[in-house]
Amino acid sequence: MTITGEDQEVRGQVLLLAAAPQRSRRRLLDPEPGAIAMANVPVRGLLPHWRGPADLVQLLDPAEPQAVLARLRSAAAVRGPLLLYICGQLTRDHRQHLVHLALARTTETTIRCTALPWAWIARELADRRPATTTVILDLVADPSCLPMCDADLALPAHVARWGAVAPPIKRGPRQAPAYTRALSELLRNTPDRQHLAHLHPLAAGQARLERGTVLLTPAEPVAVELPRPRPAAAAPTAPPAPSGEPVDDPRPAIARALRAGHHHTAAELAAHWEHAVLRSQGRATPSMGDVLEVQATVATAAGGGARAADRWLATCEHRLQWTSPRQETVRLAARNALACWQALEDGEPHLGELGRRLAIVLRTVGAQHPAGAVEARLAELQETVVYSPPPGWNR
């Protein structure tokens, strides 16, 4: 009997690639812990909407570009969903100035022969069906790649690309894949297997990335890096305050600032938006929920744990005035607030007040078990922490 392509079992695949030069002076990070952390995430968490069989393949410290290319080609040929994770070190060749992924034998003079051109990765993924391919990157760019920009790591438009590219640190131990550690923890522990659009800024914030890190998002950043406008189903249940002049939506500009790592600029744009909405519509309006959500996203990306938890809580508390606790926008804000609060150290001055607000919010949205865990942690604190926001917190 002849077995046709239609008769073959459709399988998904997770390919984990960790690569860096073996020579100690050129090795800027240790990528293997990143691949190991991702391998510890259940495949169902990495391919959340796939219910068929799936394979997990690890490629650690490969030395030959052609061998990596063959593995990429094999992965790209799978008919099911594909998640490609790459943790490694980027470099440019001196002749064409093209970005490469450094491999085990790569040296400064052998880049064109021993490193993997980024263009090869893009080429192998070009024929994948839309909405079937996700790429997660945790990379360090060596000095030859600086300044690094989003376009240097371009992939086909139908590939969802997430991640972070950090600059090299000048002194100290090799860099660790901090973004991967945070993301893998969220993938393992966050309920309901949230989309990467929500987990990516949380992971970036919790990882406390190096200054100058470039955050990577898919080709349509406004739709995924910042919260989308509410759908019609989430319309307010009470009439909003009378509107004045229409307010321009700054989310595209904020998204560009976040992608470039300009967190202060993004925060200023969000603050200006808040002032414009206050002047035009007042605080008691559903539009303020969008402002608070964007402020929370910016604070999370900037690594401000207490500030981010406060803004996610404010988002949830505000939206509960206008919509059902069962609405996904409310539940998402509550889950993100929980993730930010859990990352706070016990010595955080605002831990107690944030925790009490969080427990109330979680019980309101029906998350009884997480609320109990929050209350248990609060009970273990030796003294009550009084919440007194520093100047500028509510800006």
Summary of the structure (lengths in Angstrom):
residues: 395
radius of gyration: 22.4
end to end distance: 70.1
largest distance: 75.4
contacts: 1248
relative contact order: 0.08
helix: 45%
strand: 13%
